[in-house]
């Protein structure tokens, strides 16, 4: 499994990040709860310092619109 993030842009409607975070974190889909290992990829992940295996807390922060290490929005 691969978790890849891109910057959101444009003036259109923005996604409900809380609902998205709840779905993916609850399902354990990217957080490896099903035994599969996920890895961070992409320019935005690199800029945020996300490398290697996806950790649940990192996923929850990024999907909620927070920096995974500083928790700033």
C-alpha positions in Angstrom: 0.0 0.0 0.0 1.3 3.5 -0.8 0.1 6.8 0.8 0.8 9.6 -1.5 -0.2 13.2 -0.9 -0.6 16.1 -3.3 -1.1 19.7 -2.5 -4.8 20.8 -2.6 -5.4 23.8 -4.7 -8.0 25.7 -6.6 -11.0 27.6 -5.6 -13.5 24.7 -5.6 -15.0 23.0 -2.6 -12.5 21.6 -0.1 -12.8 18.1 1.1 -14.1 17.2 4.6 -10.7 16.2 6.1 -12.2 15.2 9.4 -14.4 12.6 7.7 -11.6 11.4 5.5 -9.2 11.1 8.5 -11.9 9.2 10.4 -12.6 6.8 7.6 -9.0 5.9 6.8 -7.7 5.8 10.4 -10.8 3.8 11.5 -10.4 1.4 8.7 -6.7 1.0 9.3 -6.3 1.0 5.5 -3.1 3.0 5.3 -2.0 2.6 8.9 -1.1 -1.1 8.4 -3.7 -2.6 10.7 -4.4 -5.3 8.1 -0.8 -6.5 8.0 0.1 -4.6 4.9 2.8 -2.0 5.1 2.2 1.4 3.6 5.0 3.9 2.6 4.9 7.7 2.1 5.6 8.9 -1.4 5.4 12.2 -3.2 6.7 15.7 -3.1 4.4 17.0 -0.3 5.2 14.0 1.9 8.9 14.7 1.4 8.4 18.4 2.2 6.6 17.4 5.4 9.4 15.1 6.4 7.3 12.0 5.9 9.5 9.0 4.9 9.3 5.3 5.2 6.4 3.5 6.7 3.1 5.3 7.4 2.4 5.7 11.1 -1.2 6.1 12.2 -0.6 9.4 14.0 1.1 10.8 10.9 -1.8 9.8 8.7 -4.4 11.2 11.2 -2.6 14.6 11.4 -2.1 15.0 7.6 -5.7 14.0 6.8 -6.9 16.5 9.4 -4.9 19.3 7.8 -2.2 19.4 10.4 1.6 19.2 10.0 2.4 15.7 11.3 5.3 16.9 13.6 4.3 20.5 14.6 0.5 19.9 14.6 0.1 23.4 13.1 -2.7 23.8 10.5 
